[in-house]
């Protein structure tokens, strides 16, 4: 099997102010000097430009506030910047929110992706750039739920169980269709649960840290036996760059951290690590654990087989979970001002201060 050698010169990142997108940009730009990076983000509740202070003064970086569903805006960016690669992070991503309000997930994740794809198709076919890649960032949740054994591979049938995962599945199938129908050079990767710096506090690990510091209850769905495979966001960012530059168009790759943990074990570990860091009696933080009614359609287990990515493109995770979670906790403790701004919503004022606009 042959593999690509592709080096982007002008990269459009959608959703680059979010958790994974911002970590990707912060890692990618220092390693790829001279590559133009345009960050298109609608700055919904999870988009935070303060995640990107390390690159915002870089002359190769440009932020554009806007929606992937705005076809005219997307077309103008692609043409003006002569974009030769798109990495599409922008999505509604919180499962609980998709259960209470699925419409926005369909509108953003399915229709928004189709509009972005169509403008990319026209741009690619215009001949303005010599080579092009469209890269869809997806999730292992499109595969549904595993039993106690086995792993998701790239050939696992798609069987989503939540409105969120269904919307991501719809997007993946559109990407596949654009490759099969038009020959458009697309790539898809599906990752396991990410953790690390700049994670929005409604997600499990940052929520645990924030609640433990404040000595608030730690809600755990069901009996906490649901299993997830955890991937450090820096490992994910490295994998994305590897895939972008080497994967053949039409490829799908799984990205996993080889770190399966039951939710309750994660909770106990974070409790114990923060006992020592906060100077509390061993075991005291575990007293905050509160079991709550399980959410509808809660997938029992996810586990990724990322061997194809390792064998074909040479990527493997650098972080063990023990190292990654320890560093993540230390980052949150050292960046309480960031956490408080995100929790209060005051981070949203940064756009107005930096760019003179209103969110």
C-alpha angles and dihedrals in degrees: 000000000000123000133207129251104205127162116186119219098184117029126190112203115191117205091015094153092062128090103275096026094055093046089051094051093045090053099038101051100058090047094048108043113185095029110120113229120198115190114204111189133157090210096230117170093293097048113097123174090196086075087070105048089117092067106023093099093048108115090221092058124086128177121206120185107217150105127269085225091065099094096185092052093047091048092050093051093048092051100038094048095037088231113202098178136034124195107193114207098143110118146122100256115172113105095204091053090050090057094054096037115016098163096079089050092057092043095050104030100038109023093032091052092048092052091048091048093050094051089047090051092053091045092049092048092047091076092229090130128039096223134012143189131194111197121194116202106211138165140244087239089082087074094060121218134337129211122232093293138038135049138247112255128184088262095054109121115252110251110160119191104189133052087247095054091042090055091049090049090053090052092049091052091051090052090050090048093052089053095046096041103037102018089240111171100246133162131192130197127185118202138190125238112314126215136175141084122352095022112156109251096239090073120093105258100040089042090054092049094048094046094046092051089050092041091237126148117283106223114213120185117237112326094330093248095124110119127220134179109230124214125187110236091233090056088049092050091051091050092051092054090047092051094043092055101038112024121105114241110266093034127137121201132185118219118200138162099219087235113123114181135167111238092240091053090053090050092049092047093051090046092052095045091051092047089068096037093050094041094244128148112273110267095016096112091054087067087071093064112116121184113218135186112290116254120248116271093008106176111232101215141002122190125166128214102208095170094115091059091048096047099040104034103019100240124142131160117270096198128076111210092243091056094040097049092047092052091044093054090048090050092053092047090051093046103048090136089062091048093049092048092051093046093049095041093235090123086077090072090067092078091057092047094048102035105019095240139113123243 
